[in-house]
């Protein structure tokens, strides 16, 4: 293959993958002029992440742990609420229609015309481990009948059990490499790991196919900063999700999220009784809230309770922003 036509990018971590893709867009992306503004584009691209747990960017500019985690909570909560997601990602406000985000993924994943699609594909793979039908549909034919401010960029999520690991294949019609891609990979690999644990297997390779992979001209300076900054170790991965059915823990996680987001603190749940994996994620939600409140002392208190060292760089970055 002519190296100039390369459309397959593979790496172990998201930062290594992002670097390859951003460099390719900068050097050989073609100019396009979509509704949201001029962009550089590569078409028919396949991205391959060897370690789905290496889903956290460690860079200063792209290390969006808290917004990624918030968007994942939004998925799990099965809601279209603008106020929910704009608490974590204010930019979503401009895509709202009557207080809701039309293209929200949560209802499509977990309550699409009364169907829990993730539960359905897990059940299918339990019955037929070699099945090629374990597909979740996100984009719908009705999405383009009328104009909407937000239409899903994701078409399908497919799961395959191969070699006793759960592989995942995502198909995107469109993906912005600077903002959308890190969030999508984080959320989808979390779903992959949850499905894998439900099936008592480990997550395998994650593959992400994109029709239009692009960077907007207005974001090229961000892309340059990403390439020029030296990031920390790219070897760090999130800890493995606990074995067994993840959904009881997810219920506790969502209960804590609501309380932290709406009341500003967590009082109804003792994290001492929660598995360290999920307790750390809840603590990260607390830290995000305390950052909003500009309470460095509370952040430091939560930091000392963290179980995993993986999140420390993100917490230290938050503390550096505050007095």
N, C-alpha and C positions, 0 to 999 in steps of 0.2 A: 504494500500500500504506500502511495505517495505520502510522506509525513505531513505535507500541507493539508491533506484531506482527512487527517486523523479525526475520528469521531468517537473513539472509545477511550475513556480515561479511567484508570484503576489505581487505587491506593488503599492503605490500611486505615488511615484516619481522615477525618473530614478536612482538616487543615491542608494536608498534602494533596487531597483531591481538589480542594478549592484553588490552591495555588496553580495547579496544572490548567484548570479550566479558565481562570481569570487571565493567565498568560496567553492562552490560545485565543480568547475573545479579543484581547488587546492587540494581538499581532495579526490576526486574520479574520476577525469578525466582519461581517458585511453590514453596511448601513441600512437600517430600515426606519420607517416613519409611522409607527402605530399611534393609536389614540393617546397614549400616555406620554408620548414624546419620542424624539430620535433615540435610537439604540444601536448597538453592535450585536450581531446575532450569529450563532452557529445553529444549524438545523440537523435533526436526526442524530442526536448525541446520546451516548450511553455512558453513565457514570456507575462505577462499581466500588462499593465500600466493603473491604474484606472483613473488617471488624465493626459490626453495627453498634457496639458499645462505645466506639471511639467517635461519638456523635457530637462531642462538645468542642467547639472551636476554642483554642487557647490564646488566640491573638487579642491584642488590645482593642482593635477596631471591630472585630467580628465575634468577639466572645459574648454572645447574647444569651447566656444561660437563663436569665430570669424571664426574658420575653418568650424564649422557647418553652420553658416550663409553664408559663402562664397560658400560652396558646394550647399546649397539651391538656391543661386543666379544662380549658374551654371546650375542646373536643369531648373529653370524658363527661362533661356536664350536660351534653346533648342539647345545647341551647344556641339560639341565634342572637342572643342579647348583645347589643352594642356596648352597653355599660360594662358588662363583664369583661369583654376583650379589650376595651379601651383603657381599663384600669392597668393592664399590662402593656398594651400597644396603642398609644393614643392615635396613631395614624389611621386606625380603623374607623374613626368617627366619620371621615369623609366618604366612606363607602356604605354608610347606613341608610336604610329606607324605613321610615316610621319606627325608628328605634331598634331595628333588626338588621343583621347582615344576611342578605339573601343567600349567598353562597357558603354559609357556615358549614363546616364539615361534620360537626358533632351529630346533628340530627340525621344526616345522610349515612353516617357510619352505623349509628345505633338505633335509629328510629325512622327508617326510610319506608314510608307508607306502612308503618306498623311492624317493620322487619328490622331486627338487630342483625346487621350484615356480618359483623365480626363474629358474633356467636354462631351464626349459620355456617360460616366457612370452617370454624374450629370443629363444629359438630360433623361436618362433611369429612374432614380429614381424619377424625377419629374412626369413622365408618370405612373410609376408603383412603388409606394413607398415600396411595399413588395417584390420587385424583389430580386432574388438571383443570378442574372446574371451580376451585376455591378462589373466586374472584369477587371483589367488592366494587360496585359501581359508584362513582362519585359524581362525575359530570353526567347530566341527563339531557335528553333531546329537547326537553321543554326549556332548558336554560337559555337558549338563543332565540326563542320565539318572540320574546319581548325584551326591551332594553333594561338592563340592570346595572347598578354601580359595581357590583361584585359578582362575578361568575367563577365557579371553581376552575382552577388551573389543572387539577388532578382529574384524570379520566378514570383509571382503575388501579386497584391494589390487588395483586395476585400472590397467593402463598403456595409453596410446593414443599412437601416433605421428601427430602432426598438425602441419603446417607445419614439418616437419623438426625438431621438438622432441618430447621424450617427456613427455607430461602424465601425472599420476598422480592417481587418485581413491581415497581411503580411505573405507571405510564402517565406522563404529563403532556398536556397540549402546549404549555408555555411555562417558563420558569425564569424569574429574575435571579441572577447569580449572587447579587450582593445582599439582598434582603430575604427573598423567598426561599432560596435553596437551603441555607442553614436551618431555618425553621422547619421546612418540610422534612429534611432528613432526620432531624431530631425527633419530630412527632411520629413519623412513620416507622422509624426503627424502634421506638418505644412500643408502638402497636405490635411490631414484629416480635419483640421480646415477650410481650404479654401473651400473645397467641402461642409462642413457643412454650412458655411455662404452663399454659393451659393444656398443652399436648405432652408435657413432660419430656421435652427435648430442648436442645440448645438452639439459639438463632444462628443461621448460616449467613452466607453472603447476602448483602443488600444491593440490588441493582435498580437504577433510576434512569428511565428512558425519557428524553425530552424532545418534543417536536421543535420548539423554538427556545433555545437557551440564549439569554441575552443579558446585556448590561446597558442601562440607560446612560446616555451621554452625561446627564447631570450627576451621575454616580461614578463617573470615571475617576474623579479625584479620590473617592473612597477606595476604588479598586487599586489605584496606585499606592495608596497608603498601606493597603493590605499586603501588597507585594514587597514594599520597601521595609516594613517593620520586621524585626526579628521576634518570632513567637517563641514561647517556652516549649518545653519538651512535647513532641507530638506523640509520645508513647502512652500518655495517660488515657485510660478508658474509664467509663463509669463502672461501678461495681456490678456484679451480676445481680439480676433481680432474684429474689428468694424463690426457691423451688415450690411447686404446688400451685393451686388456684390463686391467681393474683387479685381476684375481684373483691373478696372481703377487705383486703388492705386498700384497694382503690376506693371503696366506700368510705373508710376512715379518712383517707387522704382528701377526698372531696368535701367531707364534712368539715375538716380542718380548714380547707381553702376558703369555704364560704364564711366561716367565722373570722378568719384573719382579714379577708378582703372587706367584709361589711362592718365588723365590730372593731377592727384594728388590733386585736390580740386574741390569743387562744387560751381559753379557760376551761372548756368542757372536756378536754382530752389530755391525759398524761402521756407524754411521748416515751416515758420509761417502759410502757407496756406495748409499744409499737415496734415492729421489726426495724433494726437500724437503717436499712435501705430506705424504707418509706418515711421513717422519722427524719432522716436527713433531708428528703425532698420537702417535707413540711417545714423544717427549719429554714430552708431556702426561701419559702414563701414568707416566713416571718421576717427574714432579712430584707426581702424586697419591700415589705410594708414599712419596716423601720427605716429603710433608706428614704421612702417617701416622707416619713415623719422626721427625717434627719436626726435620728437618735442613734448616735455612734455607740453609746454605752450599751444599749440593748443589743445591737449587732454584735458587739464584742462578747457579750454574755452568751448569745446563741452560738457564736463561732466556737467557743470553748466546749460546747456540747456535741459538736459534729463528730460523726464516727469515721467518715472517709476523708482522707487528705486530698482527694481529687478536686474538691470544691474550694479549697483554701485560697487558690489564686484569685478566684472570682470574688470571694468575700473580702480579701485584702484590697482588691481594686475598688470595691464599694467603700470600704473604710477610708481609702485614700482620697475619696471625693468629699468627705465630711470633716468638719472641725474636730 
